[in-house]
């Protein structure tokens, strides 16, 4: 991807964050909501009787059921899309075969990166080594198979063959979330191939990824240049882990730059929500407060705070940004504990992945002290709603399929929700893992 406007030849300068009052321009669209509504929402949530799913043993049971489903379905082989035949290695298949990983859990997509991070976290919380072993094998599977497919499918679209996004590095989707999980695996398996990959990805982000003049990451589609709220997660978790891996604070500075840049363009102060996108040609945001886009943004902000030193002078500003985003999200929680596909439109469907992301971010905020303890009731209610979408066999309902930006609200209203869509599985595991640690 080309760079938008000139940014000095890959050098990531230390970014000075202005006080919060200077970050946000006046907003125009959403009607103001009285702060008292937030207090009322929290009070009602606190008064609600504890649900059975909030018992620690029940939360753990649900988490293990979902995780066991991942382990059972994650077959590390390939299937020919033309005839359904399976092969243990790609070399065993005929040249005419159109292969893909037999399991959606073992491909190289950003949602697989989220799943990897979630399984590692769950392994730590539940002290269950099988979950971490899955992630190590998952990363190794992609690295082992990539050379074969890179040779066979040279010049083809990266979407047409296994691990295409591992082989062709073009967008943040290709390397951000998966790269973050590879850095985590490096601590368990110091494979030099993994280190070379994340160094290559970091160089791409610094010198070739599209950026605005202030360094904010953008995409060249659907218009040149478009800011996607999703990309806060596609960048920040990778950058903060690169900072930890290398000791180079430029990566951390870049992560801070992204949070501030995204907030300044996407956040509507009156609604307390982020728009899904922003167009540089008009200087205006899109039309949708899409749930999962806000979820990606909150996950990224929590992750940055986790990696920022207590004495960092930027911390107060970043905590303030996180808190006011959480306050906007808390206002929109439904009585079931879930949030809507379009956060400001109660006639849109209740969506599971965004609800899980909000639940995780809020629980994490309480556990780490970024939020007041009273927000724990919002997280507990969120988990109650999310767990109501989990079937006895661990499959998850109500997850919105992959969704690009659109200037039509109808597009968001009518997105499909395939059973157990991988976009939400990792988010659900993260949510339950953090709720399990909430003080009782």
C-alpha positions as CSV (number, residue, x, y, z in Angstrom):
1,X,0.0,0.0,0.0
2,X,1.2,3.5,-0.8
3,X,1.8,6.1,1.9
4,X,-0.7,9.0,2.2
5,X,1.1,12.3,2.3
6,X,4.8,12.3,3.1
7,X,6.1,10.8,6.4
8,X,9.8,10.9,6.8
9,X,11.2,7.7,5.3
10,X,10.0,5.2,8.0
11,X,11.2,7.2,11.0
12,X,8.7,7.1,13.8
13,X,9.2,10.3,15.8
14,X,8.2,10.7,19.4
15,X,4.7,12.0,19.4
16,X,3.7,14.7,21.9
17,X,0.1,14.2,23.1
18,X,-1.9,17.4,23.7
19,X,-4.3,17.6,26.7
20,X,-7.6,15.9,26.1
21,X,-9.4,19.2,25.6
22,X,-7.3,19.9,22.5
23,X,-7.7,16.5,20.9
24,X,-11.3,16.6,19.8
25,X,-13.0,19.0,17.4
26,X,-16.6,19.9,17.9
27,X,-19.0,17.1,16.9
28,X,-22.1,17.5,14.9
29,X,-24.4,14.6,14.6
30,X,-25.5,12.6,17.6
31,X,-28.0,14.0,20.2
32,X,-26.4,14.5,23.6
33,X,-27.2,12.1,26.3
34,X,-27.2,13.2,29.9
35,X,-24.4,11.9,32.1
36,X,-27.0,10.8,34.6
37,X,-28.1,8.1,32.2
38,X,-24.7,6.5,32.6
39,X,-25.0,6.5,36.4
40,X,-28.5,5.1,36.1
41,X,-27.4,2.3,33.8
42,X,-24.6,1.3,36.2
43,X,-26.9,1.5,39.2
44,X,-29.5,-0.8,37.5
45,X,-26.8,-3.2,36.5
46,X,-25.4,-3.3,40.0
47,X,-28.9,-4.0,41.4
48,X,-29.5,-6.9,39.1
49,X,-29.4,-10.3,40.8
50,X,-26.2,-12.4,39.9
51,X,-26.9,-14.8,37.0
52,X,-25.8,-18.4,37.2
53,X,-23.3,-17.8,34.4
54,X,-21.5,-15.3,36.6
55,X,-20.5,-18.0,39.1
56,X,-16.8,-18.6,38.6
57,X,-17.2,-22.3,38.1
58,X,-19.9,-21.7,35.5
59,X,-17.8,-19.1,33.7
60,X,-14.9,-21.6,33.6
61,X,-17.1,-24.4,32.4
62,X,-18.4,-22.3,29.5
63,X,-14.9,-21.2,28.6
64,X,-13.6,-24.7,28.6
65,X,-16.5,-25.9,26.4
66,X,-15.7,-23.2,23.8
67,X,-12.0,-23.9,23.9
68,X,-12.5,-27.6,23.7
69,X,-14.6,-27.0,20.6
70,X,-11.7,-25.1,19.0
71,X,-9.2,-27.9,19.8
72,X,-11.6,-30.6,18.5
73,X,-12.2,-28.7,15.2
74,X,-8.6,-27.5,14.6
75,X,-7.4,-30.2,12.3
76,X,-4.0,-29.3,10.8
77,X,-4.6,-30.6,7.3
78,X,-5.9,-29.4,4.0
79,X,-9.1,-30.0,2.0
80,X,-9.5,-29.8,-1.8
81,X,-12.4,-27.4,-2.4
82,X,-13.3,-29.1,-5.7
83,X,-13.9,-32.6,-4.3
84,X,-13.6,-32.5,-0.5
85,X,-10.6,-34.8,-0.3
86,X,-8.2,-34.2,2.6
87,X,-4.4,-34.2,2.6
88,X,-2.1,-34.2,5.6
89,X,0.4,-32.0,3.7
90,X,0.0,-29.9,0.6
91,X,2.6,-31.8,-1.3
92,X,0.4,-34.9,-1.2
93,X,-2.4,-33.2,-3.2
94,X,-2.4,-33.2,-7.1
95,X,-1.4,-30.0,-8.8
96,X,-5.0,-29.3,-9.8
97,X,-6.2,-29.2,-6.2
98,X,-7.6,-26.0,-4.8
99,X,-6.5,-26.4,-1.2
100,X,-7.5,-24.5,1.9
101,X,-7.0,-25.4,5.6
102,X,-9.6,-27.9,6.6
103,X,-10.4,-25.8,9.7
104,X,-11.2,-22.1,9.8
105,X,-9.2,-22.0,13.1
106,X,-5.9,-22.8,11.4
107,X,-5.8,-20.2,8.6
108,X,-3.9,-16.9,8.5
109,X,-6.5,-14.2,9.0
110,X,-6.7,-11.4,11.5
111,X,-9.4,-13.2,13.4
112,X,-7.1,-16.1,13.8
113,X,-4.6,-13.7,15.5
114,X,-7.3,-12.7,17.9
115,X,-8.1,-16.4,18.6
116,X,-4.4,-17.1,19.2
117,X,-4.1,-14.3,21.7
118,X,-7.3,-15.4,23.4
119,X,-6.1,-19.0,23.7
120,X,-2.8,-17.9,25.2
121,X,-4.6,-15.8,27.7
122,X,-7.0,-18.6,28.6
123,X,-4.1,-20.9,29.0
124,X,-2.6,-18.5,31.5
125,X,-5.8,-17.9,33.4
126,X,-6.9,-21.5,33.6
127,X,-3.4,-22.9,33.8
128,X,-4.2,-25.2,30.9
129,X,-1.1,-25.8,28.7
130,X,-3.1,-27.4,25.9
131,X,-4.4,-24.0,24.8
132,X,-1.0,-22.5,24.5
133,X,0.2,-25.7,22.7
134,X,-2.6,-25.1,20.1
135,X,-1.3,-21.6,19.4
136,X,2.3,-22.8,19.0
137,X,1.1,-25.5,16.6
138,X,-1.1,-23.1,14.7
139,X,1.7,-20.6,14.0
140,X,4.0,-23.4,13.1
141,X,1.5,-24.8,10.7
142,X,1.3,-21.6,8.7
143,X,5.1,-21.1,8.6
144,X,5.6,-24.7,7.5
145,X,3.1,-24.5,4.7
146,X,3.8,-21.0,3.4
147,X,6.8,-21.8,1.2
148,X,4.8,-24.5,-0.8
149,X,1.9,-22.2,-1.5
150,X,4.1,-19.2,-2.2
151,X,5.8,-21.2,-5.0
152,X,2.7,-22.8,-6.4
153,X,0.5,-19.7,-6.4
154,X,3.0,-17.0,-7.3
155,X,1.2,-14.0,-8.7
156,X,-2.3,-15.1,-7.7
157,X,-4.7,-13.2,-5.3
158,X,-3.7,-13.8,-1.7
159,X,-7.4,-14.7,-1.0
160,X,-7.3,-17.7,-3.3
161,X,-4.9,-20.0,-1.5
162,X,-3.8,-20.9,2.1
163,X,-1.8,-18.5,4.1
164,X,-2.0,-15.9,1.3
165,X,-2.0,-13.1,3.9
166,X,1.1,-14.6,5.5
167,X,2.9,-14.6,2.1
168,X,1.7,-11.3,0.6
169,X,2.1,-8.3,3.0
170,X,-0.1,-5.4,1.8
171,X,-2.5,-4.3,4.5
172,X,-2.7,-4.2,8.3
173,X,-5.2,-7.1,8.1
174,X,-2.4,-9.3,6.7
175,X,0.1,-9.0,9.6
176,X,-1.1,-6.9,12.5
177,X,-3.2,-9.3,14.7
178,X,-1.4,-12.4,13.5
179,X,2.0,-10.7,14.0
180,X,1.0,-9.9,17.6
181,X,0.3,-13.6,18.2
182,X,3.6,-14.6,16.6
183,X,5.5,-12.3,19.0
184,X,3.7,-14.0,21.9
185,X,4.7,-17.4,20.5
186,X,8.3,-16.3,20.2
187,X,8.5,-16.3,24.0
188,X,7.5,-20.0,23.9
189,X,9.3,-21.1,20.7
190,X,12.2,-18.8,19.8
191,X,12.2,-19.8,16.1
192,X,14.3,-17.5,14.0
193,X,11.7,-17.6,11.2
194,X,9.2,-16.0,13.5
195,X,11.6,-13.2,14.5
196,X,12.4,-12.5,10.8
197,X,8.7,-12.3,10.0
198,X,7.8,-9.8,12.7
199,X,10.8,-7.6,11.9
200,X,9.7,-7.6,8.2
201,X,6.2,-6.7,9.3
202,X,7.4,-3.9,11.5
203,X,9.5,-2.5,8.7
204,X,6.5,-2.6,6.4
205,X,4.3,-0.8,8.9
206,X,6.9,1.9,9.3
207,X,7.9,2.5,5.7
208,X,5.2,1.3,3.4
209,X,1.8,1.2,5.1
210,X,-0.6,4.0,4.1
211,X,-0.5,6.9,6.6
212,X,-1.8,10.4,6.8
213,X,0.5,13.3,7.3
214,X,0.4,13.0,11.1
215,X,1.3,9.3,10.9
216,X,-2.3,7.9,11.4
217,X,-2.7,4.6,9.6
218,X,-5.2,4.5,6.7
219,X,-6.3,2.3,3.8
220,X,-6.5,3.2,0.1
221,X,-10.1,1.7,-0.2
222,X,-13.0,2.2,-0.6
223,X,-11.7,5.8,-1.0
224,X,-8.2,7.2,-0.9
225,X,-7.6,7.6,2.1
226,X,-10.0,5.9,4.5
227,X,-9.5,5.5,8.2
228,X,-11.1,2.3,9.6
229,X,-11.7,2.0,13.3
230,X,-10.9,-1.7,13.0
231,X,-7.3,-0.8,12.2
232,X,-6.7,0.4,15.8
233,X,-6.6,-3.3,16.7
234,X,-4.8,-4.3,13.5
235,X,-1.9,-2.1,14.6
236,X,-1.7,-1.3,18.3
237,X,-1.3,-4.9,19.7
238,X,1.5,-5.6,17.2
239,X,3.3,-2.3,17.9
240,X,3.2,-2.6,21.7
241,X,4.6,-6.1,21.5
242,X,7.3,-5.1,19.1
243,X,8.3,-2.4,21.6
244,X,8.5,-5.1,24.3
245,X,10.4,-7.5,22.0
246,X,13.0,-5.0,20.8
247,X,13.1,-2.4,23.5
248,X,12.6,0.3,20.8
249,X,10.2,2.8,22.2
250,X,9.4,4.1,18.7
251,X,6.9,1.3,18.4
252,X,5.2,2.4,21.6
253,X,5.2,6.0,20.4
254,X,3.5,4.9,17.2
255,X,0.9,3.0,19.1
256,X,0.1,6.1,21.1
257,X,0.0,8.1,17.9
258,X,-2.7,5.7,16.5
259,X,-5.0,5.9,19.5
260,X,-4.9,9.7,19.5
261,X,-5.2,10.0,15.7
262,X,-8.2,7.6,15.5
263,X,-10.0,9.3,18.4
264,X,-9.5,12.8,16.9
265,X,-11.3,11.7,13.6
266,X,-13.7,8.9,14.6
267,X,-14.9,9.7,18.1
268,X,-18.2,11.5,18.5
269,X,-18.1,13.1,21.9
270,X,-21.9,13.5,22.1
271,X,-22.6,9.9,21.4
272,X,-19.6,8.6,23.2
273,X,-19.0,6.3,20.3
274,X,-16.7,5.8,17.3
275,X,-17.8,5.9,13.7
276,X,-16.7,3.0,11.7
277,X,-14.8,5.1,9.2
278,X,-13.5,8.5,8.2
279,X,-12.8,9.9,4.7
280,X,-9.7,12.1,4.1
281,X,-11.2,13.5,0.9
282,X,-14.1,15.1,2.8
283,X,-12.6,15.3,6.3
284,X,-15.8,13.7,7.6
285,X,-16.7,10.4,9.2
286,X,-19.0,7.8,7.8
287,X,-22.5,7.2,9.0
288,X,-22.4,4.0,11.2
289,X,-21.6,3.5,14.8
290,X,-20.9,-0.2,14.1
291,X,-20.5,-2.3,17.2
292,X,-17.5,-4.4,16.3
293,X,-15.5,-1.4,15.1
294,X,-16.0,0.1,18.5
295,X,-15.0,-3.2,20.0
296,X,-11.8,-3.4,18.0
297,X,-10.9,0.1,19.2
298,X,-11.6,-0.6,22.9
299,X,-9.5,-3.8,22.8
300,X,-6.6,-1.9,21.3
301,X,-6.8,0.9,23.9
302,X,-6.9,-1.5,26.8
303,X,-3.9,-3.3,25.2
304,X,-1.9,-0.1,25.0
305,X,-2.6,0.8,28.6
306,X,-1.4,-2.7,29.6
307,X,1.9,-2.0,28.0
308,X,2.4,1.6,29.0
309,X,4.6,2.3,32.0
310,X,2.9,3.8,35.1
311,X,5.1,6.8,35.0
312,X,4.5,7.6,31.3
313,X,3.4,11.2,31.0
314,X,0.9,10.2,28.3
315,X,-1.0,7.8,30.5
316,X,-3.5,10.1,32.0
317,X,-4.6,11.3,28.5
318,X,-5.0,7.7,27.2
319,X,-6.9,6.6,30.3
320,X,-9.2,9.6,29.8
321,X,-9.9,8.6,26.2
322,X,-10.5,5.0,27.2
323,X,-12.9,6.0,30.0
324,X,-15.1,8.3,27.9
325,X,-15.3,5.6,25.2
326,X,-16.4,3.1,27.8
327,X,-19.0,5.5,29.2
328,X,-20.5,5.9,25.8
329,X,-20.6,2.1,25.4
330,X,-22.1,1.5,28.8
331,X,-25.1,3.8,27.9
332,X,-26.0,1.5,25.0
333,X,-26.1,-1.9,26.8
334,X,-29.4,-3.6,26.5
335,X,-31.3,-5.3,29.3
336,X,-30.1,-8.7,28.1
337,X,-26.5,-7.5,28.6
338,X,-25.8,-7.4,24.9
339,X,-25.2,-4.5,22.5
340,X,-26.7,-3.9,19.1
341,X,-25.1,-4.3,15.7
342,X,-25.5,-0.5,15.2
343,X,-25.0,0.8,18.7
344,X,-27.3,3.8,18.5
345,X,-30.2,1.8,16.8
346,X,-32.2,-0.6,18.9
347,X,-33.9,-2.0,15.9
348,X,-30.7,-3.5,14.7
349,X,-29.9,-7.0,15.9
350,X,-28.1,-7.9,19.1
351,X,-24.5,-8.8,18.2
352,X,-22.3,-11.2,20.1
353,X,-18.7,-10.3,19.1
354,X,-19.0,-6.6,19.9
355,X,-20.7,-7.5,23.1
356,X,-17.8,-9.8,24.0
357,X,-15.2,-7.2,23.1
358,X,-16.9,-4.6,25.3
359,X,-17.2,-7.1,28.1
360,X,-13.5,-7.8,28.0
361,X,-12.4,-4.2,27.7
362,X,-14.6,-3.1,30.6
363,X,-13.6,-6.1,32.8
364,X,-10.0,-5.5,32.0
365,X,-10.3,-1.8,32.8
366,X,-11.8,-2.6,36.2
367,X,-9.2,-5.3,36.9
368,X,-6.3,-3.0,36.0
369,X,-7.7,0.1,37.6
370,X,-8.4,2.1,34.4
371,X,-12.0,2.1,35.4
372,X,-13.9,2.5,38.6
373,X,-15.1,-0.8,40.2
374,X,-18.7,0.1,39.6
375,X,-18.2,-0.7,35.9
376,X,-17.7,-4.3,36.9
377,X,-21.5,-4.7,36.9
378,X,-21.6,-3.7,33.2
379,X,-19.0,-6.4,32.4
380,X,-20.8,-9.1,34.4
381,X,-24.1,-8.3,32.7
382,X,-22.3,-8.3,29.4
383,X,-20.9,-11.8,30.1
384,X,-24.4,-13.0,31.1
385,X,-25.6,-11.8,27.6
386,X,-22.7,-13.3,25.7
387,X,-22.9,-16.7,27.5
388,X,-26.6,-16.8,26.6
389,X,-25.5,-17.0,23.0
390,X,-23.2,-20.1,23.6
391,X,-24.8,-23.4,22.8
392,X,-24.2,-26.5,25.0
393,X,-21.6,-27.8,22.5
394,X,-19.7,-24.5,22.7
395,X,-20.7,-23.1,19.4
396,X,-21.6,-19.4,19.4
397,X,-24.6,-17.6,17.9
398,X,-25.1,-14.1,16.7
399,X,-21.6,-13.2,15.4
400,X,-21.7,-10.7,12.5
401,X,-19.7,-11.9,9.5
402,X,-16.8,-9.9,8.1
403,X,-18.0,-6.4,7.4
404,X,-16.4,-3.6,5.3
405,X,-17.3,0.0,5.6
406,X,-20.4,1.3,3.9
407,X,-22.4,4.5,3.5
408,X,-25.6,2.6,3.7
409,X,-27.0,1.7,7.1
410,X,-29.0,-1.1,5.4
411,X,-25.7,-2.9,4.7
412,X,-25.1,-3.1,8.5
413,X,-28.6,-4.1,9.3
414,X,-28.5,-7.1,7.0
415,X,-25.1,-8.7,7.7
416,X,-25.3,-12.4,8.1
417,X,-24.5,-14.1,11.4
418,X,-23.0,-17.6,10.6
419,X,-22.9,-20.0,13.5
420,X,-19.5,-19.9,15.3
421,X,-18.0,-17.3,12.9
422,X,-14.4,-17.1,13.9
423,X,-14.6,-13.3,14.1
424,X,-16.1,-13.7,17.5
425,X,-14.7,-16.8,19.1
426,X,-11.5,-15.2,20.3
427,X,-13.4,-12.3,21.7
428,X,-15.7,-14.5,23.7
429,X,-12.8,-16.4,25.2
430,X,-11.1,-13.1,26.1
431,X,-14.3,-11.8,27.7
432,X,-14.8,-14.8,29.9
433,X,-11.2,-15.0,30.9
434,X,-11.3,-11.4,32.2
435,X,-14.7,-11.7,33.9
436,X,-13.4,-14.7,35.7
437,X,-10.9,-12.3,37.4
438,X,-13.3,-9.6,38.4
439,X,-13.5,-9.1,42.2
440,X,-16.6,-10.6,43.7
